Amino acid sequence: MKKELIERLHQRFERHGCDVDGVEYWFARDLQELLGYTKWTNFVTVIDKAKIACKQAGQEIEDHFTDVGKMVLAQVRQEMDGY
């Protein structure tokens, strides 16, 4: 890969990162998009494989993967029939 492309991809990746009290992390839904997965179910398979690799490397899965929920604000529009 060209250096410029690698730098651009790295910057995009870093923009999606979060930092709380010096702990850096990424949400899987953000990584899904960055890595080009259109279906969540396909990306979950990748996450599961990464967890297996983590365990096989002698690492605690909980130290690297945390199940979290992300609050999403949604605007609901309700149409009513007029009589």
N, C-alpha and C positions, 0 to 999 in steps of 0.2 A: 504494500500500500504506500501511497505517497504520504510524505510527512504532513502535508497540509490537511489531507483527509483524516489522518489519525488524530491530529490536533483538534479538528472540528468535531469529530465524534467524541473525543475525550471531554471537550468543553460542554457538549450537549449532555453527556452523562453526568458530569459534575453539577450542572445546573439543576438537575432533578434530585440531587441528594439533599438530605435534611441533616441538621446538626442540633442536638440538644445536649447541653452541658459537655461538649467535646466528644460526644458519641455520634458518629456519622452513620447514616443508614439510608436506604432507599425503599420505597414502597414497590411491591411486586407489580401492581397495576401500571405504575410508571415504567418499570423495566420492561414489561410486556410490550408496550408500544415502542420503546427505544430499540428493542431487539427484533422488532418486526413481526411479532405474533399477533394475529388478528383475533384469534379465539382464546378466551381465558382457559378453557379446558385443555388446550394444547400446551399452554404455558405452565399449567399446574403439573403436567407430566415432567416438564423440564425441572421444575422446582423439586419434585419428588426425587428425581435422579440426582440432583445436586445434594439433597439431604443424605442420600445413600453414600455418595462419594465423600461427604463430610465425615460420616460415621466411620467409613472404611479407612479414612486418614487419621483416625484416632481422636477426632474432635467431637465435642458435645454439640449436637444439633441445636440445642436451645441457646448456645452461645452465638450462633450465626443466623438462625431463622426464628422469628417470633411471629406467631399468629396474631394479627391485629385487625381491627376493623377501622375503616376510614369513613367518617361522617361526610355525606354528600348532601348538599342542599339542592332540593328540587322544587321547581315551581309547578304546581298542579293547576291545570285549567279545567274547569268543569263547565260543560255546556248544558243548559236546561232547555227542554222543549217549551216553546211559547204557545199558549192557547188563546 
